[in-house]
Amino acid sequence: MKLAVKFGMSISEFWKSTDRELFNFVEARSQGLKESREHDWDVARHIMWASYQPHADKKLRVQDFVKLSTDGNRDDLTEWENQELKKWNAKMDEGMILVPLFPNKK
């Protein structure tokens, strides 16, 4: 009950819900919080990548900085899902333009 109320369910909603509804509510809220944290980490690692890449000798990938569960080649995904995830990651990175912080410095 404490977890459901902590996630925003009122006491009356808690008592009116079935076990399955309660499970679905808590599971959905937990998944939403996890996705929100992953998004925040993804933004942070893109900032790290954009700051470091202009000064690096070799081309780096965003995934080299912080590994997330949404990164490619996960064991729990099928081969097709891994391919689609790689395509999506490439599409997200293709619009990123590297702008040197210090253009005159070599």
C-alpha positions as CSV (number, residue, x, y, z in Angstrom):
1,M,0.0,0.0,0.0
2,K,2.8,2.4,0.9
3,L,4.4,2.0,-2.6
4,A,1.1,2.6,-4.4
5,V,0.4,5.7,-2.4
6,K,4.0,6.9,-2.9
7,F,3.5,6.5,-6.6
8,G,0.4,8.7,-6.6
9,M,-2.5,6.4,-6.0
10,S,-5.1,7.6,-3.6
11,I,-6.2,5.4,-0.6
12,S,-9.7,5.0,-2.1
13,E,-8.2,4.0,-5.5
14,F,-6.0,1.5,-3.7
15,W,-8.9,-0.2,-1.9
16,K,-11.1,-0.3,-5.0
17,S,-8.4,-1.8,-7.2
18,T,-8.0,-5.5,-7.8
19,D,-4.6,-7.2,-7.3
20,R,-4.0,-7.1,-11.1
21,E,-4.8,-3.4,-11.4
22,L,-2.5,-2.6,-8.4
23,F,0.3,-4.6,-10.0
24,N,-0.2,-2.9,-13.3
25,F,-0.2,0.5,-11.7
26,V,3.0,-0.1,-9.7
27,E,4.7,-1.8,-12.7
28,A,3.8,1.0,-15.1
29,R,5.0,3.7,-12.6
30,S,8.3,1.9,-12.0
31,Q,8.9,1.5,-15.7
32,G,8.2,5.2,-16.3
33,L,10.7,6.2,-13.6
34,K,13.3,3.8,-15.1
35,E,12.8,5.3,-18.6
36,S,13.0,8.8,-17.1
37,R,16.3,8.0,-15.4
38,E,17.7,6.3,-18.6
39,H,16.7,9.4,-20.6
40,D,18.5,11.7,-18.2
41,W,21.7,9.5,-18.4
42,D,21.4,9.5,-22.2
43,V,21.3,13.3,-22.3
44,A,24.3,13.4,-19.9
45,R,26.4,11.0,-22.0
46,H,25.6,12.9,-25.2
47,I,26.9,16.1,-23.5
48,M,30.0,14.3,-22.4
49,W,30.5,12.9,-26.0
50,A,30.0,16.3,-27.6
51,S,32.5,17.9,-25.2
52,Y,35.2,15.2,-25.6
53,Q,34.9,14.2,-29.3
54,P,36.5,17.3,-30.8
55,H,39.6,16.7,-28.7
56,A,39.9,13.0,-29.3
57,D,42.3,11.3,-31.7
58,K,39.8,8.7,-32.8
59,K,36.1,8.7,-33.5
60,L,34.2,7.8,-30.3
61,R,30.7,6.5,-29.9
62,V,28.2,7.8,-27.3
63,Q,28.0,4.3,-25.8
64,D,31.7,4.5,-24.9
65,F,31.0,6.8,-22.1
66,V,28.2,5.3,-20.1
67,K,26.5,1.9,-20.8
68,L,22.7,1.9,-20.6
69,S,20.3,-0.9,-20.8
70,T,18.9,0.5,-24.0
71,D,22.3,0.2,-25.8
72,G,22.7,-2.4,-28.5
73,N,23.7,-6.1,-28.3
74,R,21.8,-6.9,-25.1
75,D,21.5,-10.6,-24.3
76,D,17.8,-10.5,-23.7
77,L,17.0,-9.1,-27.1
78,T,16.6,-11.0,-30.4
79,E,18.9,-10.4,-33.3
80,W,16.2,-8.4,-35.1
81,E,15.6,-6.2,-32.0
82,N,19.4,-5.5,-31.7
83,Q,19.5,-4.5,-35.4
84,E,16.5,-2.1,-35.0
85,L,18.1,-0.7,-31.9
86,K,21.4,0.0,-33.7
87,K,19.5,1.7,-36.6
88,W,17.6,3.9,-34.1
89,N,20.9,4.8,-32.3
90,A,22.5,5.7,-35.6
91,K,19.6,7.8,-36.6
92,M,19.7,9.7,-33.3
93,D,23.4,10.4,-33.7
94,E,23.4,11.4,-37.4
95,G,22.1,14.9,-36.7
96,M,24.8,15.6,-34.2
97,I,27.3,18.2,-35.6
98,L,30.7,18.3,-34.0
99,V,31.7,21.9,-33.4
100,P,35.1,22.5,-32.0
101,L,35.2,24.5,-28.8
102,F,38.5,26.1,-29.8
103,P,38.6,26.3,-33.6
104,N,42.0,28.0,-33.9
105,K,43.7,25.5,-31.5
106,K,45.6,22.6,-33.2
